[in-house]
Amino acid sequence: MTGTVAEAVEGFVALRRGLGYRSVTQERSLRAFGRHLKGHQGPIPLEVTLGWATASSSSDPRNPARRLATVRGFLRHLHGLDDATDVPAPGLLGPTGQRTPPHVYSDAEIADLMDGAGQLDPPGGLRPICYATLFGLLACSGLRISEALALSCGDVDLNAGVITVRAGKRGLTRLVPVHATAVTALAAYAGEREHRHGCPDAQDAFFRTDWSEHIGYNTAHHAFSVVRQGLGWTADGRTRVPRIHDLRHRMVVRRIQAWHAEGADVDANVGALATYLGHIEVRDVYWYLSAVPELMSIIGGRFETFSQRPNPGAL
């Protein structure tokens, strides 16, 4: 390896993006690894990598294993260029753990979230209108926050009621139809934005505030944290502390619940839902069936009904 680790990280990130892979979380961890090894040149020994992985300040005992798993692909890449770099064995620091069940927002919580976003500073500014619209869109469409923030004005077709997502997972583009009520809310926000800042160009960011022409990932999370703290939301009585990403989970869970209530064939529809959400694999949707108590109870009830049916083939 020539150059610094940080330079090698940027080259690896660029390579992955060129292949269609993009993960904000993984890229953030890789860059943290590069900063930790500031000034280091040459092969990376195992003890250096383990030192970084175990230096986590998180109270989660599985976090060191997750940190190690995050940089393992990068180290394999370096090992291919210089076999003196050590690649940690899979599971060296133990299991990375299972996915924590999501928090599924109730209708009342969504109403409180929208109201809280509408009370953000400054009063009467575009910022509270913007965030109320943004959080509402995430809740009803299941978009990822990164996808929503990357939308340009040209990506939001209010006449057709269709959003073009160009910043999907692994760089995939997809069309996302939205409900008429969502179109109404988006149009109201767009009208207010145009009234304040004039007619935007197609390439301008759809979501903006009076002071910023584009909302960043960390900025959006900070605004959500302010609203969450104002509402007093904690992990008490919930599967976890509510997050922005749980708005996406809510959309999936409510859609599957509705299908069950309608007696629809979930297996016949789950592929379309996976495509709508931009999932790479259908199994990512099926995960909800075992992770969410509300869905497990529905499935258990339907199975009980099925098991009590008479078996015409029985003797």
Backbone bond lengths (Angstrom), bond angles and torsions (degrees), N, CA, C in turn:
res aa  C-N    CA-C-N  psi(-1)  N-CA   C-N-CA  omega(-1)  CA-C   N-CA-C  phi
1 M - - - 1.458 - - 1.514 109.66 -
2 T 1.321 116.76 128.31 1.452 122.09 175.61 1.526 108.62 -104.40
3 G 1.338 115.96 147.66 1.455 119.45 -178.64 1.512 111.60 83.63
4 T 1.323 116.03 -173.04 1.464 121.54 -177.65 1.527 111.10 -85.52
5 V 1.323 115.38 166.15 1.457 120.33 176.93 1.527 110.06 -64.35
6 A 1.329 116.11 -38.96 1.468 119.72 179.66 1.528 110.67 -59.98
7 E 1.315 117.49 -39.63 1.466 121.20 177.97 1.530 110.49 -66.83
8 A 1.335 115.90 -38.89 1.462 120.07 178.56 1.524 110.76 -66.05
9 V 1.334 116.96 -35.95 1.458 121.34 177.70 1.523 110.31 -62.50
10 E 1.329 117.16 -45.97 1.462 120.18 -179.54 1.523 110.88 -62.85
11 G 1.338 116.91 -37.46 1.458 119.93 176.46 1.520 112.25 -65.07
12 F 1.340 115.96 -38.39 1.463 120.96 179.22 1.519 111.07 -68.69
13 V 1.333 116.63 -41.48 1.464 120.92 177.91 1.522 110.35 -62.16
14 A 1.339 116.46 -44.25 1.466 120.42 179.04 1.522 111.07 -62.50
15 L 1.335 116.77 -38.77 1.466 121.10 178.36 1.519 110.88 -63.08
16 R 1.332 117.31 -45.88 1.461 121.01 -179.96 1.522 111.30 -64.05
17 R 1.324 116.09 -42.27 1.460 118.75 179.39 1.527 111.06 -63.71
18 G 1.323 115.56 -36.33 1.454 119.13 177.58 1.519 112.72 -64.21
19 L 1.339 115.85 -25.55 1.467 121.26 178.13 1.530 112.07 -91.51
20 G 1.335 115.82 2.28 1.463 119.48 177.08 1.515 115.08 94.90
21 Y 1.341 117.93 7.35 1.459 121.05 -179.96 1.526 109.70 -100.68
22 R 1.328 115.54 133.53 1.468 120.09 178.71 1.512 108.89 -150.42
23 S 1.315 116.33 124.61 1.461 121.93 177.61 1.520 107.79 -141.14
24 V 1.328 116.18 112.10 1.460 120.73 -179.12 1.522 110.72 -59.87
25 T 1.335 116.74 -42.24 1.468 121.25 -177.93 1.522 110.86 -64.77
26 Q 1.331 116.86 -47.23 1.462 120.08 -178.82 1.525 111.39 -65.96
27 E 1.321 116.64 -41.21 1.461 119.62 179.76 1.520 110.89 -64.31
28 R 1.322 116.89 -36.53 1.464 120.48 178.03 1.528 110.07 -64.21
29 S 1.333 117.40 -41.79 1.466 121.08 179.39 1.526 111.59 -67.25
30 L 1.329 116.12 -40.66 1.463 119.62 179.23 1.524 111.33 -62.42
31 R 1.326 116.14 -41.01 1.470 119.81 179.34 1.523 111.06 -68.38
32 A 1.341 116.71 -34.72 1.464 120.03 175.30 1.527 110.17 -63.93
33 F 1.315 116.74 -38.56 1.468 122.06 176.72 1.529 109.96 -62.79
34 G 1.334 115.89 -43.20 1.459 120.22 178.60 1.518 112.34 -63.22
35 R 1.339 117.14 -39.89 1.468 120.12 178.27 1.522 111.23 -67.45
36 H 1.329 116.31 -35.55 1.460 120.83 179.78 1.527 110.73 -63.18
37 L 1.321 116.32 -34.87 1.463 121.47 -178.83 1.529 111.29 -97.92
38 K 1.330 115.82 29.85 1.452 120.92 -179.16 1.528 111.34 -54.00
39 G 1.303 115.53 126.63 1.454 120.36 179.46 1.517 114.15 87.90
40 H 1.362 117.05 -13.00 1.467 119.36 -179.46 1.523 110.20 -73.46
41 Q 1.301 117.20 135.70 1.450 122.50 176.14 1.522 108.91 -132.67
42 G 1.315 115.51 155.17 1.449 119.68 -179.71 1.513 112.38 90.38
43 P 1.336 117.09 -171.71 1.470 121.13 -177.96 1.530 111.66 -59.34
44 I 1.339 115.71 149.96 1.465 121.16 179.74 1.524 108.91 -102.91
45 P 1.332 118.51 113.21 1.470 120.58 179.67 1.524 111.53 -74.29
46 L 1.318 115.01 158.40 1.459 120.63 -176.45 1.520 111.92 -60.39
47 E 1.335 118.01 -39.86 1.457 119.99 -175.95 1.531 112.16 -64.45
48 V 1.320 117.05 -29.79 1.468 119.97 177.57 1.527 110.19 -68.73
49 T 1.324 116.28 -44.57 1.464 120.56 178.84 1.521 110.98 -63.56
50 L 1.330 117.23 -43.63 1.464 120.81 179.61 1.525 110.99 -65.23
51 G 1.327 116.26 -34.58 1.459 119.75 177.46 1.518 112.06 -62.18
52 W 1.345 115.54 -40.69 1.468 118.87 177.95 1.530 111.03 -69.21
53 A 1.330 116.76 -43.84 1.466 121.05 -176.60 1.518 111.69 -62.83
54 T 1.320 117.11 -38.54 1.469 120.69 -175.81 1.525 112.45 -88.24
55 A 1.329 117.55 -1.97 1.467 120.80 179.05 1.520 112.04 -85.37
56 S 1.327 117.15 12.65 1.458 121.49 -178.78 1.524 111.22 -62.82
57 S 1.324 115.56 139.61 1.469 120.73 177.56 1.525 111.71 -90.27
58 S 1.345 116.98 -1.58 1.458 121.27 -178.68 1.521 110.84 -70.21
59 S 1.331 115.58 146.58 1.465 120.53 176.89 1.528 111.75 -82.58
60 D 1.327 116.91 -7.26 1.466 121.34 179.49 1.528 108.96 -74.72
61 P 1.330 118.68 118.41 1.467 120.42 -177.57 1.524 113.68 -64.92
62 R 1.333 117.52 -16.63 1.462 120.13 -179.61 1.531 112.44 -89.44
63 N 1.324 116.79 -7.18 1.461 119.13 -174.65 1.525 113.58 -62.19
64 P 1.355 120.32 -41.41 1.468 118.85 176.28 1.531 112.85 -57.48
65 A 1.330 117.17 -39.59 1.464 120.27 178.35 1.521 110.68 -64.85
66 R 1.330 116.86 -38.79 1.463 120.15 178.58 1.533 111.12 -67.30
67 R 1.330 116.59 -40.85 1.462 120.59 178.87 1.527 110.26 -62.59
68 L 1.324 115.80 -41.30 1.461 119.52 179.77 1.522 111.06 -66.06
69 A 1.339 116.78 -41.41 1.460 120.75 179.34 1.527 111.31 -64.12
70 T 1.330 116.36 -31.93 1.464 120.69 -178.23 1.521 112.06 -66.27
71 V 1.337 117.15 -37.42 1.472 119.81 -176.45 1.526 112.88 -95.70
72 R 1.330 117.54 -3.64 1.460 119.74 -175.95 1.531 111.94 -62.95
73 G 1.340 117.81 -40.15 1.455 120.46 178.87 1.520 111.79 -62.87
74 F 1.334 116.11 -39.37 1.466 121.13 177.30 1.521 110.38 -62.84
75 L 1.329 116.80 -42.88 1.465 120.68 -179.61 1.532 111.11 -67.41
76 R 1.319 117.21 -34.80 1.471 119.94 174.68 1.518 110.38 -63.72
77 H 1.330 116.14 -38.44 1.464 121.17 177.05 1.527 109.99 -61.85
78 L 1.342 117.26 -45.91 1.458 120.76 179.50 1.523 111.46 -66.19
79 H 1.339 115.88 -37.04 1.469 120.27 179.57 1.530 110.94 -61.73
80 G 1.336 116.81 -33.34 1.454 120.20 177.09 1.508 112.50 -67.43
81 L 1.348 116.21 -25.35 1.469 120.79 177.96 1.519 111.74 -90.82
82 D 1.332 115.41 -30.75 1.470 121.13 -179.22 1.521 107.43 -150.00
83 D 1.329 116.36 104.54 1.464 119.89 -173.05 1.524 113.47 -70.13
84 A 1.331 117.66 0.99 1.460 119.70 175.70 1.523 111.98 -80.03
85 T 1.333 117.13 -15.62 1.469 120.45 174.55 1.520 109.21 -73.67
86 D 1.325 116.89 130.01 1.461 121.38 -178.11 1.527 111.14 -83.05
87 V 1.322 115.74 136.09 1.468 121.73 175.54 1.526 107.76 -107.36
88 P 1.329 118.31 116.91 1.471 120.10 -179.41 1.513 111.74 -62.59
89 A 1.317 115.68 143.15 1.462 120.39 179.01 1.524 109.52 -68.13
90 P 1.334 117.75 147.51 1.476 120.23 177.62 1.530 110.75 -58.28
91 G 1.324 116.91 135.64 1.457 120.83 178.41 1.510 114.77 73.66
92 L 1.334 117.84 16.84 1.462 120.41 -176.35 1.527 112.23 -59.69
93 L 1.319 117.45 -36.73 1.466 121.41 179.12 1.526 112.31 -103.06
94 G 1.320 115.66 18.87 1.453 119.86 178.68 1.515 112.06 97.25
95 P 1.325 116.46 -178.15 1.468 120.66 -178.99 1.522 111.67 -69.87
96 T 1.315 115.15 150.76 1.470 120.35 177.98 1.517 111.53 -80.85
97 G 1.316 117.09 -11.04 1.463 120.71 177.08 1.507 112.16 95.56
98 Q 1.306 115.38 166.95 1.455 122.06 179.74 1.529 110.19 -94.37
99 R 1.320 115.44 159.20 1.454 119.98 178.56 1.531 109.83 -66.04
100 T 1.308 115.73 132.01 1.456 120.49 177.97 1.525 109.43 -73.40
101 P 1.328 118.06 133.06 1.472 119.35 178.74 1.521 110.63 -53.69
102 P 1.323 117.76 139.93 1.464 120.42 -178.45 1.519 111.58 -73.44
103 H 1.312 115.36 161.75 1.457 120.30 169.47 1.526 107.62 -87.15
104 V 1.314 116.96 125.78 1.463 121.50 179.80 1.525 107.87 -100.66
105 Y 1.308 116.36 109.36 1.457 121.38 -177.20 1.535 110.95 -62.46
106 S 1.319 115.33 138.01 1.461 120.80 171.35 1.525 108.58 -81.44
107 D 1.327 116.82 166.22 1.462 120.52 177.11 1.532 110.56 -60.48
108 A 1.330 116.12 -37.67 1.466 120.10 179.94 1.521 111.00 -65.58
109 E 1.323 116.67 -39.52 1.462 120.23 179.21 1.524 111.22 -66.72
110 I 1.331 117.21 -38.27 1.464 120.04 176.99 1.524 110.11 -62.92
111 A 1.334 116.60 -42.35 1.467 120.62 178.28 1.529 110.48 -62.20
112 D 1.344 116.81 -41.85 1.466 120.59 178.79 1.529 111.02 -65.63
113 L 1.336 116.15 -39.34 1.469 120.60 179.64 1.527 110.83 -63.15
114 M 1.314 116.44 -45.29 1.462 121.15 -179.89 1.532 110.26 -63.56
115 D 1.333 115.79 -41.89 1.454 120.10 179.46 1.524 110.60 -66.00
116 G 1.350 116.49 -41.83 1.462 120.50 179.50 1.520 112.08 -64.97
117 A 1.339 116.65 -39.96 1.469 120.13 177.85 1.514 110.29 -63.87
118 G 1.326 116.53 -36.53 1.453 120.73 179.77 1.516 113.96 -69.48
119 Q 1.344 116.70 -10.77 1.459 120.86 179.10 1.525 112.95 -105.09
120 L 1.323 116.49 9.45 1.460 119.86 177.04 1.530 110.04 -64.43
121 D 1.324 114.96 157.56 1.461 120.07 174.74 1.533 110.20 -75.16
122 P 1.316 118.42 151.73 1.465 126.38 -4.77 1.529 110.76 -87.11
123 P 1.313 118.06 145.29 1.472 119.96 177.64 1.527 110.49 -57.20
124 G 1.305 116.23 132.21 1.448 120.57 -179.71 1.510 114.78 81.18
125 G 1.344 117.17 0.22 1.457 121.16 -179.72 1.514 112.00 -87.30
126 L 1.323 116.02 176.76 1.464 121.01 178.80 1.527 111.39 -77.47
127 R 1.340 116.78 -24.99 1.467 120.95 -175.69 1.521 112.87 -56.50
128 P 1.345 120.65 -51.55 1.466 119.06 179.86 1.526 113.17 -63.23
129 I 1.328 117.94 -35.39 1.469 120.82 177.67 1.523 109.91 -66.25
130 C 1.327 115.40 -42.26 1.466 121.11 -179.28 1.526 111.39 -60.61
131 Y 1.343 116.58 -48.53 1.466 118.96 -175.70 1.527 112.27 -72.17
132 A 1.305 117.68 -34.82 1.466 119.33 175.92 1.527 109.57 -62.42
133 T 1.333 117.03 -40.35 1.464 120.90 178.56 1.518 111.06 -69.14
134 L 1.327 117.04 -41.94 1.461 121.85 179.99 1.519 110.95 -61.47
135 F 1.328 117.84 -50.76 1.468 120.55 -178.45 1.530 110.89 -65.07
136 G 1.321 116.87 -36.46 1.461 119.48 177.22 1.516 111.97 -64.74
137 L 1.329 116.80 -40.06 1.464 120.42 178.07 1.521 111.10 -63.50
138 L 1.321 117.19 -43.11 1.464 120.25 179.30 1.525 111.03 -61.21
139 A 1.327 116.41 -40.22 1.465 120.58 -176.86 1.520 112.43 -68.39
140 C 1.328 117.93 -34.00 1.464 119.44 -174.64 1.529 112.93 -96.73
141 S 1.325 117.77 -19.53 1.465 120.05 -176.36 1.519 113.88 -109.01
142 G 1.341 117.25 -20.09 1.458 119.83 -177.72 1.515 113.66 75.41
143 L 1.331 118.08 14.03 1.464 119.79 176.35 1.523 110.29 -63.16
144 R 1.321 117.16 148.88 1.450 121.35 169.35 1.529 107.91 -73.41
145 I 1.334 117.33 150.60 1.460 120.19 -179.23 1.525 110.57 -60.13
146 S 1.332 117.73 -38.10 1.472 120.58 179.38 1.523 110.79 -64.33
147 E 1.329 116.88 -35.60 1.464 120.58 179.50 1.526 110.76 -68.44
148 A 1.326 116.16 -42.01 1.465 120.21 -178.73 1.522 111.33 -66.42
149 L 1.334 116.37 -42.17 1.456 119.73 -178.40 1.528 112.08 -69.10
150 A 1.332 116.86 -23.48 1.467 120.63 -179.72 1.526 113.00 -85.52
151 L 1.342 117.38 -4.41 1.458 119.81 -178.48 1.522 111.22 -65.81
152 S 1.311 115.72 135.12 1.466 120.58 171.20 1.524 108.35 -97.53
153 C 1.327 116.61 168.23 1.465 119.75 178.90 1.525 110.66 -62.26
154 G 1.330 116.75 -33.21 1.453 120.20 178.69 1.514 113.59 -70.79
155 D 1.339 117.00 -17.15 1.472 120.84 179.96 1.523 112.14 -81.72
156 V 1.324 117.66 -15.64 1.469 121.58 -175.38 1.525 108.68 -106.86
157 D 1.321 115.42 101.26 1.470 121.61 -179.60 1.525 108.21 -94.35
158 L 1.312 116.49 97.52 1.457 120.52 -176.86 1.517 112.27 -73.40
159 N 1.313 117.62 -26.10 1.466 120.35 178.61 1.523 111.47 -70.24
160 A 1.326 116.09 -42.11 1.463 120.59 179.85 1.527 112.26 -87.21
161 G 1.332 116.91 -16.67 1.457 120.26 -177.01 1.517 112.30 69.71
162 V 1.337 115.80 36.80 1.458 121.03 -176.90 1.529 109.63 -131.65
163 I 1.330 115.91 135.19 1.463 122.29 176.72 1.527 108.54 -108.34
164 T 1.306 116.67 133.72 1.460 121.85 175.64 1.521 108.75 -98.07
165 V 1.331 116.63 114.86 1.460 122.03 179.35 1.517 108.02 -95.08
166 R 1.328 116.24 116.03 1.470 120.58 -178.38 1.522 112.01 -106.99
167 A 1.320 116.96 -8.36 1.461 120.65 -177.62 1.520 110.29 -112.59
168 G 1.336 116.53 38.66 1.456 120.64 -179.99 1.510 112.83 -72.79
169 K 1.313 116.32 175.69 1.455 121.87 -179.13 1.527 109.95 -59.64
170 R 1.329 114.82 135.90 1.467 122.31 -177.78 1.524 112.10 59.08
171 G 1.334 116.55 26.03 1.450 120.80 174.67 1.511 115.40 74.61
172 L 1.331 117.25 12.45 1.465 120.34 -177.78 1.528 110.82 -77.94
173 T 1.331 115.83 143.72 1.462 122.74 177.40 1.519 109.13 -104.30
174 R 1.353 116.27 140.98 1.457 119.52 178.57 1.521 109.59 -148.03
175 L 1.321 116.28 159.00 1.456 122.54 176.30 1.524 108.68 -99.71
176 V 1.336 117.05 133.46 1.456 122.49 -177.16 1.530 109.30 -123.36
177 P 1.335 118.55 100.08 1.471 120.27 174.07 1.523 109.72 -67.58
178 V 1.329 117.46 142.42 1.464 121.00 179.06 1.523 109.43 -124.13
179 H 1.326 114.95 155.03 1.457 121.59 -176.97 1.530 110.73 -65.83
180 A 1.323 115.48 155.86 1.465 120.92 -178.73 1.523 112.02 -58.97
181 T 1.336 117.67 -34.34 1.464 119.84 179.09 1.528 110.74 -67.08
182 A 1.332 116.42 -34.52 1.466 120.23 176.89 1.526 110.34 -68.90
183 V 1.328 116.55 -39.18 1.464 120.71 177.65 1.528 110.02 -60.56
184 T 1.330 116.88 -41.42 1.455 121.08 179.23 1.527 111.39 -60.69
185 A 1.338 116.55 -44.15 1.466 121.42 179.91 1.530 110.89 -67.19
186 L 1.332 116.36 -41.76 1.464 120.08 178.97 1.525 111.02 -64.57
187 A 1.323 116.22 -39.73 1.461 120.76 179.99 1.530 110.82 -66.52
188 A 1.335 116.66 -37.65 1.463 120.18 178.85 1.524 110.35 -64.68
189 Y 1.340 116.71 -43.29 1.466 120.04 177.85 1.526 110.39 -65.05
190 A 1.351 116.99 -45.56 1.463 120.66 -179.24 1.528 111.15 -60.35
191 G 1.328 116.82 -38.03 1.453 120.34 178.17 1.524 112.06 -65.34
192 E 1.331 116.22 -40.89 1.463 120.47 178.59 1.529 110.72 -66.70
193 R 1.324 116.57 -41.25 1.475 120.58 178.40 1.530 110.59 -62.66
194 E 1.332 116.46 -43.37 1.464 120.25 -179.91 1.524 111.01 -66.86
195 H 1.323 116.66 -37.03 1.463 120.60 178.92 1.529 110.83 -61.88
196 R 1.329 116.47 -35.42 1.461 120.84 -176.47 1.526 113.02 -87.37
197 H 1.332 116.50 -35.14 1.469 119.51 -170.12 1.520 113.71 -126.62
198 G 1.306 118.04 10.45 1.448 120.87 176.30 1.518 112.22 82.47
199 C 1.317 115.34 173.42 1.470 121.29 -178.51 1.525 109.71 -69.20
200 P 1.310 119.06 122.13 1.468 121.10 -177.03 1.523 112.03 -79.48
201 D 1.326 115.55 160.49 1.458 121.06 171.15 1.525 108.75 -80.13
202 A 1.322 116.33 160.40 1.472 120.52 -176.81 1.515 112.20 -61.55
203 Q 1.338 117.04 -30.92 1.466 119.72 -176.81 1.530 113.06 -86.47
204 D 1.333 117.88 -6.23 1.466 119.93 178.80 1.524 111.01 -68.24
205 A 1.317 116.17 148.80 1.465 120.64 178.63 1.524 110.01 -61.85
206 F 1.333 116.31 137.02 1.462 119.99 -179.48 1.523 110.72 -69.27
207 F 1.335 117.04 -44.15 1.456 121.08 -179.32 1.528 109.66 -95.28
208 R 1.314 116.21 123.54 1.453 122.42 179.54 1.526 108.82 -150.01
209 T 1.320 116.33 170.59 1.455 122.09 173.81 1.524 108.14 -121.53
210 D 1.308 115.78 -179.03 1.465 118.55 178.73 1.526 111.87 -65.00
211 W 1.330 116.44 -30.12 1.457 120.23 -173.80 1.517 113.40 -102.10
212 S 1.303 118.29 -14.69 1.468 120.96 -177.71 1.519 110.16 -133.90
213 E 1.331 115.83 130.99 1.458 120.61 -179.43 1.520 112.31 -80.17
214 H 1.322 117.54 -7.09 1.467 121.48 178.80 1.514 108.47 -152.40
215 I 1.315 117.29 136.44 1.464 122.45 179.47 1.520 109.41 -94.96
216 G 1.326 116.66 125.71 1.455 121.89 178.72 1.523 112.22 -83.10
217 Y 1.326 115.84 163.84 1.466 123.21 -178.53 1.531 110.94 -58.90
218 N 1.341 116.74 -50.46 1.460 120.62 -177.95 1.529 111.29 -67.45
219 T 1.326 116.65 -34.15 1.466 120.69 179.01 1.523 110.76 -64.23
220 A 1.341 116.31 -42.36 1.462 120.50 179.25 1.525 110.88 -64.28
221 H 1.337 116.96 -41.20 1.457 120.10 179.04 1.524 111.27 -66.50
222 H 1.319 116.49 -35.03 1.466 119.29 177.80 1.534 110.24 -65.13
223 A 1.326 116.40 -44.31 1.469 119.74 178.82 1.519 110.69 -60.97
224 F 1.332 116.77 -40.96 1.462 119.96 178.46 1.526 110.58 -63.99
225 S 1.336 116.83 -40.33 1.465 120.36 179.66 1.521 111.34 -62.79
226 V 1.335 116.13 -38.34 1.464 120.27 178.48 1.533 109.82 -62.17
227 V 1.341 116.25 -44.51 1.460 120.07 179.33 1.529 110.36 -65.37
228 R 1.316 116.25 -44.59 1.471 120.79 -178.75 1.528 111.25 -60.40
229 Q 1.320 116.63 -43.68 1.463 120.22 178.85 1.529 110.77 -65.35
230 G 1.322 116.53 -38.61 1.458 120.18 178.27 1.515 112.52 -63.56
231 L 1.338 115.85 -31.34 1.465 120.65 179.46 1.527 112.37 -85.92
232 G 1.339 115.99 -10.19 1.454 120.26 179.42 1.514 113.74 74.59
233 W 1.325 117.57 25.44 1.462 120.76 -178.78 1.520 110.60 -77.58
234 T 1.320 116.30 128.04 1.459 123.08 174.14 1.528 108.19 -132.02
235 A 1.314 116.67 -174.21 1.468 121.06 178.24 1.530 111.75 -79.95
236 D 1.325 117.65 -9.67 1.473 120.57 -178.16 1.524 110.49 -61.99
237 G 1.332 115.86 125.30 1.457 121.24 179.24 1.520 113.78 77.36
238 R 1.343 117.19 6.91 1.460 121.71 -179.61 1.525 109.16 -128.34
239 T 1.334 116.72 166.14 1.465 120.07 177.21 1.513 111.28 -69.58
240 R 1.346 117.28 -24.87 1.455 123.22 178.69 1.525 107.81 -169.30
241 V 1.320 117.62 169.49 1.455 119.63 176.37 1.531 108.14 -67.46
242 P 1.334 119.03 133.87 1.465 121.23 -177.87 1.530 112.11 -58.97
243 R 1.327 115.88 138.04 1.463 122.69 -179.96 1.524 109.75 -125.44
244 I 1.334 115.85 167.28 1.459 119.64 174.75 1.520 109.78 -60.48
245 H 1.327 117.62 -43.36 1.463 120.73 -175.04 1.522 112.03 -63.31
246 D 1.336 117.15 -22.88 1.457 119.75 178.81 1.524 112.06 -68.29
247 L 1.327 117.90 -16.60 1.464 120.12 174.19 1.528 109.68 -64.63
248 R 1.313 116.60 -36.56 1.475 121.57 175.68 1.522 109.91 -66.45
249 H 1.333 116.40 -43.14 1.465 120.21 178.78 1.526 110.97 -60.56
250 R 1.320 116.16 -40.74 1.463 119.42 -179.59 1.520 111.08 -58.67
251 M 1.318 116.50 -44.05 1.464 119.77 -178.26 1.527 110.49 -59.34
252 V 1.334 116.64 -43.35 1.467 120.66 -178.50 1.522 110.43 -64.98
253 V 1.319 116.43 -48.01 1.467 120.83 -176.97 1.525 111.29 -62.78
254 R 1.331 116.94 -45.47 1.468 119.61 -179.23 1.525 111.57 -65.28
255 R 1.324 117.10 -34.77 1.464 119.88 178.71 1.536 110.28 -66.81
256 I 1.322 117.46 -44.18 1.467 120.64 179.58 1.528 110.19 -66.96
257 Q 1.336 116.80 -39.21 1.468 119.98 176.25 1.530 110.88 -59.69
258 A 1.318 116.69 -42.91 1.465 120.68 179.90 1.517 110.96 -63.27
259 W 1.318 117.50 -40.13 1.468 120.43 178.32 1.520 111.05 -62.41
260 H 1.332 115.84 -43.19 1.465 119.22 178.66 1.528 110.58 -63.68
261 A 1.323 116.69 -41.86 1.469 120.26 -179.96 1.522 111.18 -63.84
262 E 1.341 116.76 -32.99 1.463 121.48 -179.92 1.526 112.33 -83.34
263 G 1.346 116.44 -6.99 1.456 120.06 -176.53 1.510 113.21 74.27
264 A 1.336 116.78 20.51 1.466 121.01 -178.83 1.522 110.48 -75.93
265 D 1.319 115.92 159.62 1.454 122.42 178.01 1.525 108.03 -83.38
266 V 1.343 116.50 103.12 1.465 120.62 -176.74 1.520 110.73 -62.31
267 D 1.335 116.94 -42.36 1.469 119.94 -178.75 1.521 111.67 -59.78
268 A 1.329 116.75 -32.06 1.461 120.13 -179.02 1.522 111.68 -76.63
269 N 1.325 116.73 -20.14 1.467 120.84 -176.47 1.518 114.30 -106.31
270 V 1.329 117.45 -15.88 1.454 119.54 -171.64 1.529 111.69 -67.11
271 G 1.327 117.97 -29.04 1.460 120.19 178.07 1.517 111.41 -64.33
272 A 1.339 116.18 -41.17 1.462 120.33 177.76 1.525 110.65 -65.82
273 L 1.338 116.86 -38.56 1.455 120.37 178.46 1.530 110.59 -64.46
274 A 1.329 116.78 -41.19 1.465 120.66 178.53 1.524 110.86 -61.09
275 T 1.331 116.75 -41.07 1.465 120.84 178.31 1.519 110.83 -65.88
276 Y 1.326 116.60 -43.33 1.471 122.00 179.32 1.522 110.55 -58.57
277 L 1.344 116.65 -40.08 1.455 121.78 -177.25 1.526 112.92 -80.91
278 G 1.333 116.55 -13.94 1.452 119.61 -177.57 1.513 113.00 80.76
279 H 1.344 117.25 23.45 1.458 120.48 176.04 1.524 109.89 -71.90
280 I 1.315 115.35 141.71 1.454 120.16 177.54 1.523 110.22 -76.49
281 E 1.338 117.09 -36.05 1.457 121.93 -177.66 1.525 110.11 -127.17
282 V 1.328 116.45 140.82 1.458 121.68 -179.25 1.523 111.27 -63.05
283 R 1.312 117.42 -29.46 1.469 120.20 -178.00 1.526 111.74 -62.26
284 D 1.340 117.85 -20.96 1.461 120.46 177.08 1.526 110.89 -65.10
285 V 1.339 117.65 -28.24 1.460 121.03 176.44 1.528 110.06 -80.44
286 Y 1.323 116.45 -40.10 1.468 119.67 -179.35 1.529 111.91 -63.11
287 W 1.320 117.35 -22.49 1.468 120.50 178.23 1.518 111.22 -56.25
288 Y 1.333 116.91 -34.42 1.464 120.35 -178.21 1.527 111.67 -61.86
289 L 1.332 117.55 -30.28 1.462 120.63 -175.92 1.520 111.67 -63.40
290 S 1.340 116.62 -29.63 1.466 119.65 -179.61 1.523 112.50 -102.09
291 A 1.348 117.43 -14.22 1.458 120.43 -173.74 1.521 113.87 -95.60
292 V 1.331 116.62 -21.20 1.466 119.87 -173.15 1.525 110.01 -110.53
293 P 1.335 118.57 119.37 1.467 121.51 -177.80 1.527 113.18 -55.98
294 E 1.348 117.82 -38.02 1.460 120.11 -179.36 1.524 111.78 -59.22
295 L 1.333 116.41 -38.16 1.461 120.25 -179.61 1.530 110.88 -77.69
296 M 1.319 117.12 -35.24 1.459 120.06 178.72 1.526 110.93 -62.93
297 S 1.324 117.99 -38.13 1.461 120.37 -179.79 1.524 110.71 -67.36
298 I 1.330 117.12 -38.75 1.462 120.50 178.14 1.519 110.45 -64.98
299 I 1.324 115.68 -45.51 1.462 120.30 -179.03 1.523 110.21 -64.09
300 G 1.352 116.18 -40.56 1.459 119.61 178.85 1.517 111.74 -62.05
301 G 1.335 117.07 -40.54 1.456 121.14 178.62 1.512 112.58 -65.10
302 R 1.321 116.39 -41.38 1.464 119.74 -179.76 1.517 110.85 -69.66
303 F 1.349 116.56 -35.78 1.459 119.29 178.23 1.530 110.34 -66.46
304 E 1.339 116.48 -39.38 1.458 119.43 179.06 1.527 110.61 -61.87
305 T 1.332 116.21 -41.54 1.469 120.00 177.36 1.520 110.60 -62.41
306 F 1.336 115.67 -42.94 1.464 120.83 179.99 1.532 111.05 -63.55
307 S 1.346 116.29 -42.25 1.467 119.73 -176.08 1.527 112.59 -68.98
308 Q 1.346 117.63 -21.08 1.459 120.58 -179.05 1.509 113.54 -89.90
309 R 1.324 117.03 -1.90 1.466 119.83 177.60 1.529 109.73 -70.09
310 P 1.312 117.47 143.13 1.458 119.13 177.03 1.529 111.27 -66.10
311 N 1.309 116.18 141.95 1.460 121.61 179.46 1.515 108.49 -96.58
312 P 1.338 117.03 108.05 1.463 118.39 -176.72 1.520 112.72 -65.61
313 G 1.329 116.40 -17.09 1.470 117.89 -179.08 1.511 113.46 -90.94
314 A 1.350 116.18 -3.37 1.465 119.32 -176.84 1.533 110.11 -75.88
315 L 1.292 116.81 146.31 1.464 122.01 178.87 1.524 110.30 -87.42
